[in-house]
């Protein structure tokens, strides 16, 4: 025979239907990461667009853009133009393209970002 305590079961029944109490931490927006803060500063100042333009110029100057076009053409010829999707091409070429960016271009961009962060008044 089961022992049944009405007070205990009434309290349990009432708590089953009550929504959980939210934690104060759940109501707050998560703190932005350092990367997000830097990105916001770059966008708000217009520096991000200037850096993107500098990157475009440097990649064209060093021949990266032409090399990447050649990689795309070779991949397309290998697979057959009718047998390839844009997503497939992008997935295949992106890692190669990133690896082909010259170290001096990466270093120049990094230096420009560092300079921006150390001279930014905000």
Wavefront OBJ file of the C-alpha trace (Angstrom):
o trace
v 0.000 0.000 0.000
v 1.283 3.448 -0.941
v 1.579 6.230 1.557
v -0.018 9.354 0.081
v 0.585 12.824 1.574
v -1.858 15.319 0.095
v 0.175 18.371 1.105
v 3.299 17.131 -0.641
v 1.459 16.099 -3.790
v -0.483 19.378 -3.928
v 2.782 21.339 -3.766
v 4.305 19.199 -6.509
v 1.280 19.524 -8.710
v 1.293 23.295 -8.437
v 5.022 23.537 -9.217
v 4.725 21.316 -12.292
v 2.551 23.874 -14.061
v 4.532 26.925 -13.016
v 7.156 28.134 -15.533
v 10.725 28.147 -14.289
v 11.996 31.380 -12.808
v 14.333 33.046 -15.306
v 17.839 33.792 -14.197
v 18.894 37.420 -14.278
v 21.822 36.447 -16.533
v 19.481 35.034 -19.175
v 17.772 38.412 -19.641
v 21.016 40.229 -20.464
v 22.513 40.434 -23.922
v 25.779 38.513 -24.183
v 28.887 40.693 -24.014
v 30.446 41.273 -27.434
v 33.753 39.566 -28.078
v 36.916 41.553 -28.713
v 36.699 40.603 -32.382
v 33.120 41.944 -32.557
v 34.133 45.195 -30.836
v 37.018 45.712 -33.277
v 34.750 44.953 -36.233
v 32.179 47.506 -35.014
v 34.873 50.183 -34.630
v 36.239 49.436 -38.100
v 32.772 49.676 -39.669
v 31.687 52.820 -37.807
v 34.865 54.680 -38.739
v 34.795 53.620 -42.390
v 38.199 51.985 -41.981
v 36.853 48.546 -42.892
v 35.921 49.739 -46.396
v 39.332 51.407 -46.801
v 41.049 48.163 -45.748
v 38.933 46.128 -48.183
v 39.880 48.476 -51.003
v 43.566 48.265 -50.045
v 43.310 44.470 -50.033
v 41.703 44.466 -53.500
v 44.489 46.687 -54.846
v 47.277 44.596 -53.323
v 45.797 41.311 -54.535
v 45.520 42.650 -58.077
v 49.062 44.085 -57.951
v 50.623 40.790 -56.879
v 48.712 38.713 -59.448
v 46.616 36.835 -56.883
v 43.378 37.648 -58.654
v 44.623 36.310 -62.005
v 46.000 33.182 -60.318
v 42.655 32.559 -58.624
v 40.795 32.985 -61.930
v 43.135 30.399 -63.456
v 42.399 28.015 -60.557
v 38.655 28.461 -61.143
v 39.002 27.806 -64.861
v 41.110 24.679 -64.265
v 38.616 23.335 -61.717
v 35.709 24.010 -64.078
v 37.476 22.305 -67.006
v 38.315 19.287 -64.845
v 34.753 18.826 -63.562
v 32.942 19.962 -66.676
v 31.014 23.200 -66.820
v 27.629 21.449 -66.693
v 28.621 19.275 -63.721
v 29.591 21.976 -61.248
v 27.679 24.370 -59.022
v 28.858 27.742 -57.818
v 28.796 26.468 -54.215
v 31.017 23.548 -55.159
v 33.461 25.871 -56.909
v 33.572 28.240 -53.925
v 34.083 25.352 -51.450
v 36.949 24.017 -53.519
v 38.712 27.278 -54.357
v 38.330 29.264 -51.104
v 40.993 27.377 -49.089
v 43.423 27.616 -52.014
v 42.711 31.316 -52.446
v 43.324 32.045 -48.769
v 46.573 30.105 -48.822
v 47.714 32.028 -51.925
v 47.486 35.487 -50.271
v 51.087 36.681 -49.964
v 52.460 37.091 -46.444
v 53.490 40.692 -47.111
v 49.858 41.589 -47.960
v 48.624 39.950 -44.757
v 51.326 41.749 -42.747
v 50.441 45.126 -44.280
v 46.750 44.716 -43.433
v 47.527 43.564 -39.912
v 49.799 46.579 -39.402
v 47.081 48.929 -40.652
v 44.555 47.388 -38.237
v 47.000 47.662 -35.322
v 47.738 51.259 -36.212
v 44.026 52.045 -36.378
v 43.396 50.468 -32.973
v 46.251 52.298 -31.271
v 45.341 55.719 -32.711
v 41.522 55.433 -32.483
v 40.326 57.968 -29.856
v 37.208 55.986 -28.807
l 1 2 3 4 5 6 7 8 9 10 11 12 13 14 15 16 17 18 19 20 21 22 23 24 25 26 27 28 29 30 31 32 33 34 35 36 37 38 39 40 41 42 43 44 45 46 47 48 49 50 51 52 53 54 55 56 57 58 59 60 61 62 63 64 65 66 67 68 69 70 71 72 73 74 75 76 77 78 79 80 81 82 83 84 85 86 87 88 89 90 91 92 93 94 95 96 97 98 99 100 101 102 103 104 105 106 107 108 109 110 111 112 113 114 115 116 117 118 119 120 121 122
